[in-house]
Amino acid sequence: MALASLTVLLTLAGYAALCAARPFAPCRTCHGTGVRQARRTLKLCRRCHGHRYRLRIGRRLLNTGRDIHHAGTHHPRRRHDTHEDYTPWP
């Protein structure tokens, strides 16, 4: 049981390292060519829009988690034009 858990953790750590090092992978629809053959004409791939690469699922999860953390922990910017001796009441 411990060996299986260790294997799963090492696999997830390896995939996280892969997503950090190479966040983009070849498109699965066009196999990284950027074009699809439709009948006798070539068209841009609808999935990757001709860019040939897609964002990995793990990288998309990392980006979403970072955005959620940023939105929940960071406060809006404070105004810098206020002075310490300024009071809003007379």
PDB file of N, CA, C and O in Angstrom:
ATOM      1  N   MET A   1       0.826  -1.192   0.000  1.00  0.00           N
ATOM      2  CA  MET A   1       0.000   0.000   0.000  1.00  0.00           C
ATOM      3  C   MET A   1       0.867   1.251   0.000  1.00  0.00           C
ATOM      4  O   MET A   1       0.574   2.216  -0.706  1.00  0.00           O
ATOM      5  N   ALA A   2       1.932   1.233   0.791  1.00  0.00           N
ATOM      6  CA  ALA A   2       2.829   2.390   0.854  1.00  0.00           C
ATOM      7  C   ALA A   2       3.559   2.569  -0.470  1.00  0.00           C
ATOM      8  O   ALA A   2       3.803   3.694  -0.906  1.00  0.00           O
ATOM      9  N   LEU A   3       3.905   1.457  -1.105  1.00  0.00           N
ATOM     10  CA  LEU A   3       4.598   1.539  -2.389  1.00  0.00           C
ATOM     11  C   LEU A   3       3.691   2.139  -3.456  1.00  0.00           C
ATOM     12  O   LEU A   3       4.147   2.925  -4.287  1.00  0.00           O
ATOM     13  N   ALA A   4       2.420   1.780  -3.442  1.00  0.00           N
ATOM     14  CA  ALA A   4       1.476   2.334  -4.408  1.00  0.00           C
ATOM     15  C   ALA A   4       1.276   3.834  -4.176  1.00  0.00           C
ATOM     16  O   ALA A   4       1.210   4.610  -5.129  1.00  0.00           O
ATOM     17  N   SER A   5       1.181   4.233  -2.914  1.00  0.00           N
ATOM     18  CA  SER A   5       1.035   5.662  -2.601  1.00  0.00           C
ATOM     19  C   SER A   5       2.266   6.443  -3.029  1.00  0.00           C
ATOM     20  O   SER A   5       2.152   7.542  -3.573  1.00  0.00           O
ATOM     21  N   LEU A   6       3.446   5.877  -2.783  1.00  0.00           N
ATOM     22  CA  LEU A   6       4.688   6.529  -3.184  1.00  0.00           C
ATOM     23  C   LEU A   6       4.774   6.652  -4.702  1.00  0.00           C
ATOM     24  O   LEU A   6       5.239   7.669  -5.217  1.00  0.00           O
ATOM     25  N   THR A   7       4.331   5.627  -5.414  1.00  0.00           N
ATOM     26  CA  THR A   7       4.346   5.660  -6.878  1.00  0.00           C
ATOM     27  C   THR A   7       3.418   6.753  -7.401  1.00  0.00           C
ATOM     28  O   THR A   7       3.775   7.485  -8.324  1.00  0.00           O
ATOM     29  N   VAL A   8       2.233   6.863  -6.816  1.00  0.00           N
ATOM     30  CA  VAL A   8       1.283   7.897  -7.237  1.00  0.00           C
ATOM     31  C   VAL A   8       1.848   9.287  -6.955  1.00  0.00           C
ATOM     32  O   VAL A   8       1.748  10.178  -7.799  1.00  0.00           O
ATOM     33  N   LEU A   9       2.438   9.478  -5.780  1.00  0.00           N
ATOM     34  CA  LEU A   9       3.017  10.784  -5.435  1.00  0.00           C
ATOM     35  C   LEU A   9       4.182  11.148  -6.351  1.00  0.00           C
ATOM     36  O   LEU A   9       4.301  12.302  -6.763  1.00  0.00           O
ATOM     37  N   LEU A  10       5.037  10.188  -6.676  1.00  0.00           N
ATOM     38  CA  LEU A  10       6.147  10.458  -7.587  1.00  0.00           C
ATOM     39  C   LEU A  10       5.653  10.767  -8.993  1.00  0.00           C
ATOM     40  O   LEU A  10       6.223  11.620  -9.674  1.00  0.00           O
ATOM     41  N   THR A  11       4.605  10.090  -9.435  1.00  0.00           N
ATOM     42  CA  THR A  11       4.035  10.357 -10.752  1.00  0.00           C
ATOM     43  C   THR A  11       3.439  11.758 -10.808  1.00  0.00           C
ATOM     44  O   THR A  11       3.646  12.479 -11.783  1.00  0.00           O
ATOM     45  N   LEU A  12       2.702  12.149  -9.773  1.00  0.00           N
ATOM     46  CA  LEU A  12       2.125  13.493  -9.725  1.00  0.00           C
ATOM     47  C   LEU A  12       3.212  14.565  -9.640  1.00  0.00           C
ATOM     48  O   LEU A  12       3.092  15.618 -10.266  1.00  0.00           O
ATOM     49  N   ALA A  13       4.261  14.308  -8.877  1.00  0.00           N
ATOM     50  CA  ALA A  13       5.365  15.264  -8.782  1.00  0.00           C
ATOM     51  C   ALA A  13       6.077  15.402 -10.124  1.00  0.00           C
ATOM     52  O   ALA A  13       6.471  16.503 -10.510  1.00  0.00           O
ATOM     53  N   GLY A  14       6.240  14.297 -10.828  1.00  0.00           N
ATOM     54  CA  GLY A  14       6.857  14.345 -12.157  1.00  0.00           C
ATOM     55  C   GLY A  14       6.003  15.119 -13.152  1.00  0.00           C
ATOM     56  O   GLY A  14       6.529  15.893 -13.952  1.00  0.00           O
ATOM     57  N   TYR A  15       4.683  14.914 -13.107  1.00  0.00           N
ATOM     58  CA  TYR A  15       3.800  15.639 -14.008  1.00  0.00           C
ATOM     59  C   TYR A  15       3.773  17.130 -13.666  1.00  0.00           C
ATOM     60  O   TYR A  15       3.712  17.966 -14.568  1.00  0.00           O
ATOM     61  N   ALA A  16       3.818  17.473 -12.382  1.00  0.00           N
ATOM     62  CA  ALA A  16       3.878  18.887 -11.987  1.00  0.00           C
ATOM     63  C   ALA A  16       5.172  19.525 -12.474  1.00  0.00           C
ATOM     64  O   ALA A  16       5.164  20.674 -12.916  1.00  0.00           O
ATOM     65  N   ALA A  17       6.282  18.800 -12.399  1.00  0.00           N
ATOM     66  CA  ALA A  17       7.556  19.323 -12.906  1.00  0.00           C
ATOM     67  C   ALA A  17       7.498  19.490 -14.423  1.00  0.00           C
ATOM     68  O   ALA A  17       8.020  20.468 -14.958  1.00  0.00           O
ATOM     69  N   LEU A  18       6.871  18.550 -15.115  1.00  0.00           N
ATOM     70  CA  LEU A  18       6.718  18.662 -16.563  1.00  0.00           C
ATOM     71  C   LEU A  18       5.863  19.869 -16.927  1.00  0.00           C
ATOM     72  O   LEU A  18       6.184  20.593 -17.869  1.00  0.00           O
ATOM     73  N   CYS A  19       4.778  20.092 -16.187  1.00  0.00           N
ATOM     74  CA  CYS A  19       3.905  21.241 -16.461  1.00  0.00           C
ATOM     75  C   CYS A  19       4.626  22.557 -16.187  1.00  0.00           C
ATOM     76  O   CYS A  19       4.364  23.554 -16.860  1.00  0.00           O
ATOM     77  N   ALA A  20       5.531  22.575 -15.209  1.00  0.00           N
ATOM     78  CA  ALA A  20       6.288  23.785 -14.914  1.00  0.00           C
ATOM     79  C   ALA A  20       7.363  24.027 -15.978  1.00  0.00           C
ATOM     80  O   ALA A  20       7.597  25.170 -16.371  1.00  0.00           O
ATOM     81  N   ALA A  21       8.015  22.965 -16.442  1.00  0.00           N
ATOM     82  CA  ALA A  21       9.105  23.113 -17.400  1.00  0.00           C
ATOM     83  C   ALA A  21       8.595  23.307 -18.824  1.00  0.00           C
ATOM     84  O   ALA A  21       9.126  24.137 -19.562  1.00  0.00           O
ATOM     85  N   ARG A  22       7.581  22.555 -19.214  1.00  0.00           N
ATOM     86  CA  ARG A  22       7.038  22.627 -20.577  1.00  0.00           C
ATOM     87  C   ARG A  22       5.519  22.725 -20.490  1.00  0.00           C
ATOM     88  O   ARG A  22       4.830  21.707 -20.565  1.00  0.00           O
ATOM     89  N   PRO A  23       4.979  23.956 -20.330  1.00  0.00           N
ATOM     90  CA  PRO A  23       3.532  24.103 -20.124  1.00  0.00           C
ATOM     91  C   PRO A  23       2.699  23.805 -21.364  1.00  0.00           C
ATOM     92  O   PRO A  23       1.496  23.572 -21.246  1.00  0.00           O
ATOM     93  N   PHE A  24       3.297  23.805 -22.534  1.00  0.00           N
ATOM     94  CA  PHE A  24       2.543  23.564 -23.759  1.00  0.00           C
ATOM     95  C   PHE A  24       2.903  22.206 -24.344  1.00  0.00           C
ATOM     96  O   PHE A  24       4.049  21.763 -24.264  1.00  0.00           O
ATOM     97  N   ALA A  25       1.898  21.549 -24.937  1.00  0.00           N
ATOM     98  CA  ALA A  25       2.077  20.255 -25.584  1.00  0.00           C
ATOM     99  C   ALA A  25       1.519  20.355 -27.002  1.00  0.00           C
ATOM    100  O   ALA A  25       0.699  21.231 -27.273  1.00  0.00           O
ATOM    101  N   PRO A  26       1.945  19.480 -27.910  1.00  0.00           N
ATOM    102  CA  PRO A  26       1.380  19.507 -29.265  1.00  0.00           C
ATOM    103  C   PRO A  26      -0.131  19.271 -29.246  1.00  0.00           C
ATOM    104  O   PRO A  26      -0.639  18.502 -28.430  1.00  0.00           O
ATOM    105  N   CYS A  27      -0.826  19.926 -30.134  1.00  0.00           N
ATOM    106  CA  CYS A  27      -2.283  19.773 -30.232  1.00  0.00           C
ATOM    107  C   CYS A  27      -2.625  18.327 -30.571  1.00  0.00           C
ATOM    108  O   CYS A  27      -1.989  17.718 -31.431  1.00  0.00           O
ATOM    109  N   ARG A  28      -3.635  17.780 -29.892  1.00  0.00           N
ATOM    110  CA  ARG A  28      -4.019  16.395 -30.132  1.00  0.00           C
ATOM    111  C   ARG A  28      -4.830  16.233 -31.410  1.00  0.00           C
ATOM    112  O   ARG A  28      -4.846  15.152 -31.998  1.00  0.00           O
ATOM    113  N   THR A  29      -5.501  17.289 -31.846  1.00  0.00           N
ATOM    114  CA  THR A  29      -6.353  17.177 -33.030  1.00  0.00           C
ATOM    115  C   THR A  29      -5.540  17.180 -34.309  1.00  0.00           C
ATOM    116  O   THR A  29      -5.732  16.330 -35.178  1.00  0.00           O
ATOM    117  N   CYS A  30      -4.619  18.150 -34.426  1.00  0.00           N
ATOM    118  CA  CYS A  30      -3.833  18.271 -35.661  1.00  0.00           C
ATOM    119  C   CYS A  30      -2.448  17.658 -35.522  1.00  0.00           C
ATOM    120  O   CYS A  30      -1.654  17.722 -36.461  1.00  0.00           O
ATOM    121  N   HIS A  31      -2.139  17.063 -34.370  1.00  0.00           N
ATOM    122  CA  HIS A  31      -0.846  16.440 -34.087  1.00  0.00           C
ATOM    123  C   HIS A  31       0.304  17.423 -34.208  1.00  0.00           C
ATOM    124  O   HIS A  31       1.408  17.043 -34.596  1.00  0.00           O
ATOM    125  N   GLY A  32       0.052  18.694 -33.876  1.00  0.00           N
ATOM    126  CA  GLY A  32       1.100  19.695 -33.860  1.00  0.00           C
ATOM    127  C   GLY A  32       1.421  20.319 -35.205  1.00  0.00           C
ATOM    128  O   GLY A  32       2.436  21.004 -35.328  1.00  0.00           O
ATOM    129  N   THR A  33       0.588  20.107 -36.220  1.00  0.00           N
ATOM    130  CA  THR A  33       0.851  20.714 -37.520  1.00  0.00           C
ATOM    131  C   THR A  33       0.178  22.069 -37.667  1.00  0.00           C
ATOM    132  O   THR A  33       0.676  22.921 -38.402  1.00  0.00           O
ATOM    133  N   GLY A  34      -0.932  22.286 -36.992  1.00  0.00           N
ATOM    134  CA  GLY A  34      -1.651  23.552 -37.068  1.00  0.00           C
ATOM    135  C   GLY A  34      -2.705  23.593 -38.151  1.00  0.00           C
ATOM    136  O   GLY A  34      -3.483  24.544 -38.222  1.00  0.00           O
ATOM    137  N   VAL A  35      -2.742  22.574 -38.997  1.00  0.00           N
ATOM    138  CA  VAL A  35      -3.735  22.536 -40.076  1.00  0.00           C
ATOM    139  C   VAL A  35      -4.436  21.183 -40.080  1.00  0.00           C
ATOM    140  O   VAL A  35      -3.893  20.181 -39.617  1.00  0.00           O
ATOM    141  N   ARG A  36      -5.640  21.178 -40.608  1.00  0.00           N
ATOM    142  CA  ARG A  36      -6.415  19.953 -40.788  1.00  0.00           C
ATOM    143  C   ARG A  36      -6.816  19.841 -42.244  1.00  0.00           C
ATOM    144  O   ARG A  36      -7.093  20.843 -42.903  1.00  0.00           O
ATOM    145  N   GLN A  37      -6.846  18.632 -42.733  1.00  0.00           N
ATOM    146  CA  GLN A  37      -7.281  18.434 -44.107  1.00  0.00           C
ATOM    147  C   GLN A  37      -8.776  18.154 -44.096  1.00  0.00           C
ATOM    148  O   GLN A  37      -9.232  17.151 -43.548  1.00  0.00           O
ATOM    149  N   ALA A  38      -9.531  19.062 -44.711  1.00  0.00           N
ATOM    150  CA  ALA A  38     -10.974  18.909 -44.824  1.00  0.00           C
ATOM    151  C   ALA A  38     -11.302  18.740 -46.305  1.00  0.00           C
ATOM    152  O   ALA A  38     -11.149  19.662 -47.106  1.00  0.00           O
ATOM    153  N   ARG A  39     -11.749  17.561 -46.639  1.00  0.00           N
ATOM    154  CA  ARG A  39     -11.964  17.175 -48.037  1.00  0.00           C
ATOM    155  C   ARG A  39     -10.661  17.335 -48.804  1.00  0.00           C
ATOM    156  O   ARG A  39      -9.722  16.580 -48.552  1.00  0.00           O
ATOM    157  N   ARG A  40     -10.564  18.264 -49.707  1.00  0.00           N
ATOM    158  CA  ARG A  40      -9.305  18.427 -50.450  1.00  0.00           C
ATOM    159  C   ARG A  40      -8.610  19.745 -50.151  1.00  0.00           C
ATOM    160  O   ARG A  40      -7.700  20.143 -50.878  1.00  0.00           O
ATOM    161  N   THR A  41      -9.020  20.417 -49.107  1.00  0.00           N
ATOM    162  CA  THR A  41      -8.414  21.698 -48.762  1.00  0.00           C
ATOM    163  C   THR A  41      -7.797  21.613 -47.361  1.00  0.00           C
ATOM    164  O   THR A  41      -8.176  20.774 -46.544  1.00  0.00           O
ATOM    165  N   LEU A  42      -6.860  22.488 -47.116  1.00  0.00           N
ATOM    166  CA  LEU A  42      -6.248  22.581 -45.797  1.00  0.00           C
ATOM    167  C   LEU A  42      -6.866  23.756 -45.061  1.00  0.00           C
ATOM    168  O   LEU A  42      -7.000  24.848 -45.613  1.00  0.00           O
ATOM    169  N   LYS A  43      -7.237  23.527 -43.824  1.00  0.00           N
ATOM    170  CA  LYS A  43      -7.825  24.569 -42.990  1.00  0.00           C
ATOM    171  C   LYS A  43      -7.065  24.627 -41.673  1.00  0.00           C
ATOM    172  O   LYS A  43      -6.425  23.658 -41.265  1.00  0.00           O
ATOM    173  N   LEU A  44      -7.144  25.779 -41.017  1.00  0.00           N
ATOM    174  CA  LEU A  44      -6.538  25.897 -39.700  1.00  0.00           C
ATOM    175  C   LEU A  44      -7.264  24.985 -38.724  1.00  0.00           C
ATOM    176  O   LEU A  44      -8.477  24.791 -38.813  1.00  0.00           O
ATOM    177  N   CYS A  45      -6.517  24.442 -37.812  1.00  0.00           N
ATOM    178  CA  CYS A  45      -7.097  23.562 -36.784  1.00  0.00           C
ATOM    179  C   CYS A  45      -8.039  24.371 -35.905  1.00  0.00           C
ATOM    180  O   CYS A  45      -7.688  25.459 -35.450  1.00  0.00           O
ATOM    181  N   ARG A  46      -9.231  23.844 -35.667  1.00  0.00           N
ATOM    182  CA  ARG A  46     -10.214  24.555 -34.850  1.00  0.00           C
ATOM    183  C   ARG A  46      -9.865  24.521 -33.376  1.00  0.00           C
ATOM    184  O   ARG A  46     -10.276  25.405 -32.625  1.00  0.00           O
ATOM    185  N   ARG A  47      -9.120  23.527 -32.953  1.00  0.00           N
ATOM    186  CA  ARG A  47      -8.793  23.403 -31.535  1.00  0.00           C
ATOM    187  C   ARG A  47      -7.680  24.356 -31.106  1.00  0.00           C
ATOM    188  O   ARG A  47      -7.791  25.020 -30.075  1.00  0.00           O
ATOM    189  N   CYS A  48      -6.596  24.423 -31.905  1.00  0.00           N
ATOM    190  CA  CYS A  48      -5.446  25.260 -31.528  1.00  0.00           C
ATOM    191  C   CYS A  48      -5.363  26.542 -32.348  1.00  0.00           C
ATOM    192  O   CYS A  48      -4.472  27.358 -32.108  1.00  0.00           O
ATOM    193  N   HIS A  49      -6.252  26.743 -33.295  1.00  0.00           N
ATOM    194  CA  HIS A  49      -6.301  27.932 -34.142  1.00  0.00           C
ATOM    195  C   HIS A  49      -5.002  28.137 -34.913  1.00  0.00           C
ATOM    196  O   HIS A  49      -4.610  29.273 -35.179  1.00  0.00           O
ATOM    197  N   GLY A  50      -4.340  27.051 -35.269  1.00  0.00           N
ATOM    198  CA  GLY A  50      -3.125  27.130 -36.058  1.00  0.00           C
ATOM    199  C   GLY A  50      -1.866  27.400 -35.258  1.00  0.00           C
ATOM    200  O   GLY A  50      -0.793  27.547 -35.843  1.00  0.00           O
ATOM    201  N   HIS A  51      -1.963  27.469 -33.935  1.00  0.00           N
ATOM    202  CA  HIS A  51      -0.780  27.743 -33.107  1.00  0.00           C
ATOM    203  C   HIS A  51       0.052  26.496 -32.855  1.00  0.00           C
ATOM    204  O   HIS A  51       1.186  26.601 -32.388  1.00  0.00           O
ATOM    205  N   ARG A  52      -0.477  25.333 -33.149  1.00  0.00           N
ATOM    206  CA  ARG A  52       0.178  24.030 -33.058  1.00  0.00           C
ATOM    207  C   ARG A  52       0.333  23.490 -31.646  1.00  0.00           C
ATOM    208  O   ARG A  52       0.676  22.319 -31.484  1.00  0.00           O
ATOM    209  N   TYR A  53       0.092  24.296 -30.614  1.00  0.00           N
ATOM    210  CA  TYR A  53       0.277  23.838 -29.245  1.00  0.00           C
ATOM    211  C   TYR A  53      -0.969  24.114 -28.416  1.00  0.00           C
ATOM    212  O   TYR A  53      -1.777  24.979 -28.756  1.00  0.00           O
ATOM    213  N   ARG A  54      -1.116  23.371 -27.329  1.00  0.00           N
ATOM    214  CA  ARG A  54      -2.215  23.564 -26.392  1.00  0.00           C
ATOM    215  C   ARG A  54      -1.625  23.625 -24.992  1.00  0.00           C
ATOM    216  O   ARG A  54      -0.533  23.112 -24.750  1.00  0.00           O
ATOM    217  N   LEU A  55      -2.347  24.249 -24.074  1.00  0.00           N
ATOM    218  CA  LEU A  55      -1.908  24.319 -22.684  1.00  0.00           C
ATOM    219  C   LEU A  55      -2.244  23.004 -21.998  1.00  0.00           C
ATOM    220  O   LEU A  55      -3.366  22.510 -22.113  1.00  0.00           O
ATOM    221  N   ARG A  56      -1.288  22.442 -21.290  1.00  0.00           N
ATOM    222  CA  ARG A  56      -1.523  21.169 -20.595  1.00  0.00           C
ATOM    223  C   ARG A  56      -2.583  21.338 -19.511  1.00  0.00           C
ATOM    224  O   ARG A  56      -2.746  22.427 -18.961  1.00  0.00           O
ATOM    225  N   ILE A  57      -3.292  20.272 -19.208  1.00  0.00           N
ATOM    226  CA  ILE A  57      -4.346  20.311 -18.201  1.00  0.00           C
ATOM    227  C   ILE A  57      -3.767  20.652 -16.832  1.00  0.00           C
ATOM    228  O   ILE A  57      -4.354  21.444 -16.094  1.00  0.00           O
ATOM    229  N   GLY A  58      -2.639  20.073 -16.488  1.00  0.00           N
ATOM    230  CA  GLY A  58      -2.011  20.352 -15.202  1.00  0.00           C
ATOM    231  C   GLY A  58      -1.596  21.804 -15.069  1.00  0.00           C
ATOM    232  O   GLY A  58      -1.719  22.387 -13.992  1.00  0.00           O
ATOM    233  N   ARG A  59      -1.104  22.397 -16.153  1.00  0.00           N
ATOM    234  CA  ARG A  59      -0.710  23.803 -16.111  1.00  0.00           C
ATOM    235  C   ARG A  59      -1.941  24.692 -15.978  1.00  0.00           C
ATOM    236  O   ARG A  59      -1.899  25.717 -15.298  1.00  0.00           O
ATOM    237  N   ARG A  60      -3.036  24.301 -16.628  1.00  0.00           N
ATOM    238  CA  ARG A  60      -4.273  25.062 -16.504  1.00  0.00           C
ATOM    239  C   ARG A  60      -4.779  25.025 -15.061  1.00  0.00           C
ATOM    240  O   ARG A  60      -5.272  26.034 -14.557  1.00  0.00           O
ATOM    241  N   LEU A  61      -4.664  23.881 -14.393  1.00  0.00           N
ATOM    242  CA  LEU A  61      -5.048  23.776 -12.987  1.00  0.00           C
ATOM    243  C   LEU A  61      -4.150  24.628 -12.097  1.00  0.00           C
ATOM    244  O   LEU A  61      -4.637  25.280 -11.174  1.00  0.00           O
ATOM    245  N   LEU A  62      -2.839  24.630 -12.367  1.00  0.00           N
ATOM    246  CA  LEU A  62      -1.921  25.462 -11.594  1.00  0.00           C
ATOM    247  C   LEU A  62      -2.247  26.944 -11.766  1.00  0.00           C
ATOM    248  O   LEU A  62      -2.245  27.695 -10.790  1.00  0.00           O
ATOM    249  N   ASN A  63      -2.525  27.368 -12.994  1.00  0.00           N
ATOM    250  CA  ASN A  63      -2.856  28.774 -13.251  1.00  0.00           C
ATOM    251  C   ASN A  63      -4.154  29.172 -12.553  1.00  0.00           C
ATOM    252  O   ASN A  63      -4.244  30.258 -11.980  1.00  0.00           O
ATOM    253  N   THR A  64      -5.159  28.295 -12.601  1.00  0.00           N
ATOM    254  CA  THR A  64      -6.431  28.597 -11.961  1.00  0.00           C
ATOM    255  C   THR A  64      -6.272  28.687 -10.445  1.00  0.00           C
ATOM    256  O   THR A  64      -6.827  29.588  -9.815  1.00  0.00           O
ATOM    257  N   GLY A  65      -5.528  27.768  -9.864  1.00  0.00           N
ATOM    258  CA  GLY A  65      -5.286  27.816  -8.425  1.00  0.00           C
ATOM    259  C   GLY A  65      -4.541  29.074  -8.011  1.00  0.00           C
ATOM    260  O   GLY A  65      -4.854  29.672  -6.981  1.00  0.00           O
ATOM    261  N   ARG A  66      -3.551  29.483  -8.810  1.00  0.00           N
ATOM    262  CA  ARG A  66      -2.808  30.703  -8.509  1.00  0.00           C
ATOM    263  C   ARG A  66      -3.712  31.925  -8.611  1.00  0.00           C
ATOM    264  O   ARG A  66      -3.620  32.827  -7.778  1.00  0.00           O
ATOM    265  N   ASP A  67      -4.583  31.972  -9.614  1.00  0.00           N
ATOM    266  CA  ASP A  67      -5.508  33.099  -9.764  1.00  0.00           C
ATOM    267  C   ASP A  67      -6.495  33.182  -8.604  1.00  0.00           C
ATOM    268  O   ASP A  67      -6.794  34.272  -8.116  1.00  0.00           O
ATOM    269  N   ILE A  68      -7.001  32.031  -8.162  1.00  0.00           N
ATOM    270  CA  ILE A  68      -7.936  32.011  -7.041  1.00  0.00           C
ATOM    271  C   ILE A  68      -7.243  32.473  -5.770  1.00  0.00           C
ATOM    272  O   ILE A  68      -7.813  33.242  -4.996  1.00  0.00           O
ATOM    273  N   HIS A  69      -6.016  32.009  -5.548  1.00  0.00           N
ATOM    274  CA  HIS A  69      -5.265  32.420  -4.363  1.00  0.00           C
ATOM    275  C   HIS A  69      -4.976  33.921  -4.404  1.00  0.00           C
ATOM    276  O   HIS A  69      -5.096  34.611  -3.392  1.00  0.00           O
ATOM    277  N   HIS A  70      -4.600  34.413  -5.566  1.00  0.00           N
ATOM    278  CA  HIS A  70      -4.308  35.842  -5.710  1.00  0.00           C
ATOM    279  C   HIS A  70      -5.552  36.688  -5.449  1.00  0.00           C
ATOM    280  O   HIS A  70      -5.469  37.729  -4.798  1.00  0.00           O
ATOM    281  N   ALA A  71      -6.700  36.249  -5.952  1.00  0.00           N
ATOM    282  CA  ALA A  71      -7.933  37.005  -5.757  1.00  0.00           C
ATOM    283  C   ALA A  71      -8.390  36.987  -4.299  1.00  0.00           C
ATOM    284  O   ALA A  71      -9.033  37.933  -3.843  1.00  0.00           O
ATOM    285  N   GLY A  72      -8.069  35.928  -3.570  1.00  0.00           N
ATOM    286  CA  GLY A  72      -8.535  35.820  -2.201  1.00  0.00           C
ATOM    287  C   GLY A  72      -7.617  36.418  -1.162  1.00  0.00           C
ATOM    288  O   GLY A  72      -8.059  36.710  -0.051  1.00  0.00           O
ATOM    289  N   THR A  73      -6.346  36.610  -1.492  1.00  0.00           N
ATOM    290  CA  THR A  73      -5.400  37.070  -0.484  1.00  0.00           C
ATOM    291  C   THR A  73      -4.903  38.486  -0.696  1.00  0.00           C
ATOM    292  O   THR A  73      -4.434  39.111   0.255  1.00  0.00           O
ATOM    293  N   HIS A  74      -4.986  39.007  -1.887  1.00  0.00           N
ATOM    294  CA  HIS A  74      -4.460  40.334  -2.153  1.00  0.00           C
ATOM    295  C   HIS A  74      -5.578  41.367  -2.066  1.00  0.00           C
ATOM    296  O   HIS A  74      -6.664  41.182  -2.614  1.00  0.00           O
ATOM    297  N   HIS A  75      -5.290  42.436  -1.378  1.00  0.00           N
ATOM    298  CA  HIS A  75      -6.253  43.507  -1.209  1.00  0.00           C
ATOM    299  C   HIS A  75      -6.162  44.463  -2.384  1.00  0.00           C
ATOM    300  O   HIS A  75      -5.121  44.557  -3.035  1.00  0.00           O
ATOM    301  N   PRO A  76      -7.246  45.172  -2.656  1.00  0.00           N
ATOM    302  CA  PRO A  76      -7.162  46.173  -3.708  1.00  0.00           C
ATOM    303  C   PRO A  76      -6.140  47.246  -3.337  1.00  0.00           C
ATOM    304  O   PRO A  76      -5.822  47.442  -2.164  1.00  0.00           O
ATOM    305  N   ARG A  77      -5.652  47.908  -4.316  1.00  0.00           N
ATOM    306  CA  ARG A  77      -4.626  48.927  -4.073  1.00  0.00           C
ATOM    307  C   ARG A  77      -5.168  50.058  -3.223  1.00  0.00           C
ATOM    308  O   ARG A  77      -6.309  50.494  -3.376  1.00  0.00           O
ATOM    309  N   ARG A  78      -4.334  50.510  -2.342  1.00  0.00           N
ATOM    310  CA  ARG A  78      -4.718  51.647  -1.508  1.00  0.00           C
ATOM    311  C   ARG A  78      -4.387  52.925  -2.244  1.00  0.00           C
ATOM    312  O   ARG A  78      -3.503  52.962  -3.100  1.00  0.00           O
ATOM    313  N   ARG A  79      -5.105  53.959  -1.901  1.00  0.00           N
ATOM    314  CA  ARG A  79      -4.862  55.250  -2.532  1.00  0.00           C
ATOM    315  C   ARG A  79      -3.605  55.862  -1.941  1.00  0.00           C
ATOM    316  O   ARG A  79      -3.431  55.902  -0.723  1.00  0.00           O
ATOM    317  N   HIS A  80      -2.739  56.335  -2.809  1.00  0.00           N
ATOM    318  CA  HIS A  80      -1.479  56.911  -2.358  1.00  0.00           C
ATOM    319  C   HIS A  80      -1.548  58.429  -2.254  1.00  0.00           C
ATOM    320  O   HIS A  80      -0.604  59.062  -1.782  1.00  0.00           O
ATOM    321  N   ASP A  81      -2.656  59.014  -2.689  1.00  0.00           N
ATOM    322  CA  ASP A  81      -2.730  60.474  -2.681  1.00  0.00           C
ATOM    323  C   ASP A  81      -3.275  61.029  -1.355  1.00  0.00           C
ATOM    324  O   ASP A  81      -3.434  62.243  -1.225  1.00  0.00           O
ATOM    325  N   THR A  82      -3.557  60.190  -0.398  1.00  0.00           N
ATOM    326  CA  THR A  82      -4.048  60.670   0.889  1.00  0.00           C
ATOM    327  C   THR A  82      -2.870  60.977   1.799  1.00  0.00           C
ATOM    328  O   THR A  82      -1.841  60.303   1.753  1.00  0.00           O
ATOM    329  N   HIS A  83      -3.032  61.993   2.619  1.00  0.00           N
ATOM    330  CA  HIS A  83      -1.986  62.367   3.555  1.00  0.00           C
ATOM    331  C   HIS A  83      -2.391  61.958   4.957  1.00  0.00           C
ATOM    332  O   HIS A  83      -3.576  61.802   5.251  1.00  0.00           O
ATOM    333  N   GLU A  84      -1.408  61.785   5.815  1.00  0.00           N
ATOM    334  CA  GLU A  84      -1.708  61.351   7.179  1.00  0.00           C
ATOM    335  C   GLU A  84      -2.454  62.421   7.968  1.00  0.00           C
ATOM    336  O   GLU A  84      -3.270  62.102   8.832  1.00  0.00           O
ATOM    337  N   ASP A  85      -2.174  63.697   7.670  1.00  0.00           N
ATOM    338  CA  ASP A  85      -2.816  64.762   8.436  1.00  0.00           C
ATOM    339  C   ASP A  85      -4.169  65.170   7.845  1.00  0.00           C
ATOM    340  O   ASP A  85      -4.816  66.079   8.365  1.00  0.00           O
ATOM    341  N   TYR A  86      -4.594  64.525   6.790  1.00  0.00           N
ATOM    342  CA  TYR A  86      -5.875  64.859   6.168  1.00  0.00           C
ATOM    343  C   TYR A  86      -7.004  64.161   6.910  1.00  0.00           C
ATOM    344  O   TYR A  86      -6.926  62.957   7.154  1.00  0.00           O
ATOM    345  N   THR A  87      -8.030  64.880   7.267  1.00  0.00           N
ATOM    346  CA  THR A  87      -9.229  64.302   7.873  1.00  0.00           C
ATOM    347  C   THR A  87     -10.423  64.634   7.012  1.00  0.00           C
ATOM    348  O   THR A  87     -10.538  65.773   6.561  1.00  0.00           O
ATOM    349  N   PRO A  88     -11.298  63.715   6.764  1.00  0.00           N
ATOM    350  CA  PRO A  88     -12.425  63.945   5.861  1.00  0.00           C
ATOM    351  C   PRO A  88     -13.515  64.820   6.486  1.00  0.00           C
ATOM    352  O   PRO A  88     -14.388  65.303   5.766  1.00  0.00           O
ATOM    353  N   TRP A  89     -13.492  65.032   7.779  1.00  0.00           N
ATOM    354  CA  TRP A  89     -14.521  65.868   8.413  1.00  0.00           C
ATOM    355  C   TRP A  89     -13.900  67.198   8.826  1.00  0.00           C
ATOM    356  O   TRP A  89     -12.696  67.268   9.077  1.00  0.00           O
ATOM    357  N   PRO A  90     -14.710  68.254   8.899  1.00  0.00           N
ATOM    358  CA  PRO A  90     -14.165  69.585   9.246  1.00  0.00           C
ATOM    359  C   PRO A  90     -13.829  69.737  10.695  1.00  0.00           C
ATOM    360  O   PRO A  90     -13.367  70.799  11.113  1.00  0.00           O
TER     361      PRO A  90
END
